[in-house]
Amino acid sequence: MTLLHESPEWSQARSRTDHDDRYNWRMPMKPIIPIIMVGPGTGLAPFRGFVQERHHMKESGKGVGETRLYFGCRRKSEDFLYREELESYEASGALVLRAAFSREPDQPKVYVTHLLREDGAQIWSLLSQENAHFYVCGDAKHMAKDVHSVLLELTREHGGKTVEQAEAFIKQMKTLGRYVVDAWS
């Protein structure tokens, strides 16, 4: 009989956690630190808990940093998951909600990356001045890569950094657990 902690699968699982962003999937220790979440479609799932927790802390009188969510789906009327809940958090001041809809009739396609670019100066300020944490959850094939590219672009444009400096900034965020991605194909 092989005990779980002696099995090869356990060893592999332990080694993966050392370098796998998904195991750094937690909010900052200090709630005053802002968080920026990008979760189109079902990528929203882990962020509900983050938003609920920060809303509860805020309602309890604790200092909570800005909680910003970039959510995207095809149609507002058909697949805007937890719309009423998210809008109530926004109305209470617990959440800055930015929603993108890519298949609205007679409207141009809007993706979360468009909204990130629109809010570039604000995002850069949160990242550089307030040490915000940046989370991405969802499609690895396109969305996560596109969000990463936009993040580099914002760092260059609003931070006045070269390509190399922007890459180093993002790498440092990852190292510090301030940029976490959980993406799948």
N, C-alpha and C positions, 0 to 999 in steps of 0.2 A: 504494500500500500504506500502510495506517495502522498505526503502531506501537501496541501496547496502551496505553502510558502517554499517548498522544495521543488515544485514542478517547473519545467522550462517555460511554460506559459506565464507563470507568476514572475519569473525573472525578466521576461520580455516586457511584461506589462509595467513592471517597476522601472525599467530603463526608459520606456517610452514616456512615462510621466515626467521625467527629468527635462524633457525637451519639447513636450507637447503642450501647446497653448491652452488646449481645453482644460488642462488641470490647473491653470492659473485663472480660471473663470470665476472670479470673485470681485466684489466691489472693493474700493479703497478702504483701508482700515479707518480712515478719518472721513466721516460722512460729509464734511464741508468741502471735500475735493469733488469737483464737477465730474460727471460722466457723460460721454457721448456714445450713443448706441446706434448701430446701423443694422437693421434686421428686416429686410423685405420678406414678405410671405411668411412661411412658417419659421423663418429666422427670428421672428418676434418672440417665440416661446420663452427663451430664458430671460428675456428682458422684462417680462411681466412681473416676475419676482423682484427684480431690481427696482422697478417703478413702485410696486406695492410697498416694499420695505422702506424706500426713501419717503414715500407719501406718509407712511405711518410715523416715521421719525419726525417729519416736519409737523404733523398733527400733534405730536407729543411735545413740541416746543424745542426740539433739537435743531441746531444749525445744520442745514443741508445745502450742499453746493448745487449748482444748476444740473438738472437732469434732462438731457436732450435726447430725443428719439427720432431717428430717420427711418420711417417705415414706408414700404412700397408694395403695391399690388396692382393688378390689372384694372379692376373697376371698383370705384368707391362703393357702389350700391350692391355689389355681389361678393367681394372677398376682402373687405376691410375688416380683418379679424379684430375682435374686441373693441370695435369702434366706440361704442358708448362708454366703456370703461376708460379708454385712453382719453377721450374728450372730457370726461369728468375730472380726470387728473389734471388735464391742461387747464380747465376752468378753475380748479382750486389753486393753481399756481405751482403745483408739484411737478409739472412736466412741461417742457417745450416740445410740442409735437409737430413734426414736419412730415407730411404724407405726400407721396408721389404716386401718380396713377398713370399707367402706361397704355391703357386701352380705353380711355373715355371717348365716347362718340364725339366727333367733331372737335376734338382737342388734340394738341400735339402730344407725343409720347413724352412723359416725364418720368425719370428714374431717380433713385436716391442720389446718384452722382451729380445730377443737375442741382439738386437742393444743397448738397455739400459745397459745390462751387459758389452758389448764391450766398451762402453763409460763411464763405472762406475766412473773412476777417474775424468774425466772431469765433470760429473754430480755432483759428490760429491763436487768438488771445487766450482762450480757455486752455489750450495745450501748452503754450509758452509762458504765460503769466500765472496761471492757476494750477498747473500740473494735472490737467484733466486726464482721465483714463479714457481710452478709445477702444470700443468693442465692435466686432463685426461678426455676424452670424448669418449663414445662409449658403447660397450657391458658390462653389469654389471655381467653377469653370469660367464664369464671366464676372459676376458681381463682386466677389472678394478681390479679384485682381484689379478690377476697375476702381474700386474704392481705394485700394492701396496706391494706385497711380494718381488718383485725385489728391490723396493725402500728401504724397510727395510734391505734387504741383502746388498745393496750398502752402506747404512749407517753404518752397522756393519763392512763390509770389508774395506772400504776406510776411514771411520771415526774412526775406532778402538773402536767402541762402543759395549757394551753388548746388549743382546736382549732387556732388559728393557730400557737401555739408547736410543737405536734406536727407540723403540716405543714411548718414551717420546719426542724425537726429532721430529718425524713425527706428533705426537699429537700437539706439539707446532706450527709446520708449519700450521696445520689445523686451530688452534685457531687464528693465525695471518693472516689467509686468503692467505697463501703462498702455500697451497696444496688444490686444489679444484677439485672435481670430479663431473661430470655430466654423469651418466651411467644409462642404461635402459636394461631391459631383452627382 
